[in-house]
Amino acid sequence: MERKLKKLRKKEAKKSAPPQATGAEEEKRDTVVHLGSVYLQTWKSNRPSWVFRKVRQVWLLRNMYLADKVSDEDFLILLEYLEGLQGKSRVTTITEAEKLLQSQETQEGAGEATGEVLSAAQLDRVRQVLQVLA
C-alpha cells in the first residue's frame, strides 16, 4: 500500500513540476541553429556543393525574425537567399510578414499590448524581408 502511495505522489510531483529542458534538447536546438547557419553560409560561399533542403528552408523562414536563432550576419545572407525564393514559399512569406506588420501597427495604434508583440529588431527584420520580396 505504501508503495502505491509513494508512486502516486511521485507521479503528481512530476506533473506539477515545470518542464525543464534536458541537455539533449538544448543540444538539439543548438544543432538545428548551427545547421541553418551552415546551410546559409554554404549557399553564399560555395554554391556548387550547396544542396537545397526543404527542411532547412522552412526552419529558416519560420525563425528568421528571431535573433537568437538566426544571427544578424546570417540574416543578411538570408535576405539574399530570399531574393531567389519562388512559388508558394514566397507568397506565404510575404503574407506572414504583412500580417505581422499589420498586427503590430494595429496594436500600436490602439495602444494595446495583447497578442504577439514584436521587438524593434524583429520589426526591422520584417520590414527588410518585405522590402526584398516586394
C-alpha positions as CSV (number, residue, x, y, z in Angstrom):
1,M,0.0,0.0,0.0
2,E,2.8,2.4,0.8
3,R,4.4,1.6,-2.5
4,K,1.3,2.7,-4.4
5,L,1.1,5.9,-2.4
6,K,4.7,6.7,-3.0
7,K,4.3,6.0,-6.7
8,L,1.2,8.3,-6.8
9,R,3.0,11.1,-5.1
10,K,5.9,10.8,-7.4
11,K,3.6,11.0,-10.5
12,E,1.8,14.0,-9.1
13,A,5.1,15.8,-8.3
14,K,6.2,15.1,-11.9
15,K,3.0,16.5,-13.3
16,S,3.1,19.7,-11.2
17,A,6.8,20.4,-11.8
18,P,7.5,22.8,-14.7
19,P,9.0,21.1,-17.7
20,Q,12.8,21.5,-17.9
21,A,14.9,21.3,-21.0
22,T,17.2,18.5,-20.8
23,G,20.8,18.7,-22.0
24,A,19.9,16.6,-25.1
25,E,17.1,19.0,-26.1
26,E,19.3,22.1,-25.7
27,E,22.0,20.4,-27.7
28,K,19.4,19.5,-30.4
29,R,18.3,23.2,-30.6
30,D,21.9,24.4,-30.9
31,T,22.5,21.8,-33.6
32,V,19.4,23.0,-35.6
33,V,20.6,26.6,-35.3
34,H,24.0,25.6,-36.4
35,L,22.7,23.6,-39.4
36,G,20.6,26.6,-40.5
37,S,23.7,28.8,-40.3
38,V,25.9,26.3,-42.2
39,Y,23.1,26.0,-44.9
40,L,23.2,29.7,-45.5
41,Q,27.0,30.0,-45.4
42,T,27.3,27.2,-47.9
43,W,24.7,28.8,-50.2
44,K,26.6,32.1,-50.1
45,S,30.2,30.9,-50.4
46,N,30.1,27.5,-52.1
47,R,27.2,27.1,-54.4
48,P,28.5,24.0,-56.3
49,S,28.5,22.0,-53.1
50,W,25.3,23.5,-51.7
51,V,22.2,21.3,-51.8
52,F,18.6,22.5,-51.4
53,R,17.0,21.2,-48.3
54,K,13.3,22.0,-47.8
55,V,13.5,21.3,-44.0
56,R,16.3,23.9,-43.6
57,Q,14.4,26.5,-45.7
58,V,11.2,26.0,-43.7
59,W,13.1,26.3,-40.5
60,L,14.8,29.5,-41.7
61,L,11.6,31.0,-42.8
62,R,9.8,30.2,-39.5
63,N,12.7,31.5,-37.4
64,M,14.1,34.4,-39.5
65,Y,12.7,37.1,-37.2
66,L,14.3,35.7,-34.1
67,A,17.9,37.0,-33.5
68,D,18.7,34.2,-31.1
69,K,18.1,31.6,-33.8
70,V,19.3,33.5,-36.9
71,S,22.2,35.8,-36.2
72,D,22.5,39.3,-37.8
73,E,25.2,38.0,-40.0
74,D,23.2,35.1,-41.2
75,F,20.1,37.3,-41.6
76,L,21.9,39.4,-44.2
77,I,22.7,36.2,-46.2
78,L,19.1,35.1,-45.7
79,L,17.9,38.3,-47.3
80,E,20.0,37.5,-50.4
81,Y,18.6,33.9,-50.3
82,L,15.1,35.2,-50.2
83,E,15.5,37.1,-53.4
84,G,15.5,33.8,-55.2
85,L,12.5,32.4,-53.3
86,Q,9.8,31.3,-55.6
87,G,6.3,29.9,-55.6
88,K,4.2,29.3,-52.6
89,S,7.1,29.8,-50.2
90,R,7.5,33.4,-51.5
91,V,3.8,34.1,-51.3
92,T,3.4,32.7,-47.8
93,T,6.5,34.6,-46.6
94,I,5.1,37.8,-47.9
95,T,1.7,37.2,-46.4
96,E,3.1,36.3,-43.0
97,A,5.4,39.3,-42.9
98,E,2.5,41.6,-43.9
99,K,0.3,40.1,-41.2
100,L,3.0,40.7,-38.6
101,L,3.5,44.2,-39.7
102,Q,-0.3,45.0,-39.7
103,S,-0.9,43.4,-36.3
104,Q,2.0,45.4,-34.9
105,E,0.7,48.7,-36.3
106,T,-2.9,47.9,-35.1
107,Q,-1.6,47.3,-31.6
108,E,0.4,50.4,-31.6
109,G,-2.5,52.5,-32.9
110,A,-4.9,51.1,-30.4
111,G,-2.4,51.2,-27.5
112,E,-3.0,47.5,-26.8
113,A,-0.4,45.1,-25.6
114,T,-2.3,41.9,-26.4
115,G,-1.2,39.3,-28.9
116,E,2.3,38.8,-30.2
117,V,4.4,41.9,-29.6
118,L,7.5,42.3,-31.8
119,S,10.7,43.9,-30.6
120,A,12.1,46.8,-32.6
121,A,14.8,44.4,-34.1
122,Q,12.1,41.9,-35.2
123,L,10.0,44.7,-36.7
124,D,13.0,45.9,-38.6
125,R,13.6,42.4,-39.9
126,V,10.0,42.1,-41.0
127,R,10.4,45.3,-43.0
128,Q,13.6,44.2,-44.6
129,V,12.0,40.9,-45.7
130,L,9.1,42.8,-47.2
131,Q,11.4,45.2,-49.0
132,V,13.4,42.3,-50.5
133,L,10.4,40.3,-51.6
134,A,8.1,43.1,-52.8
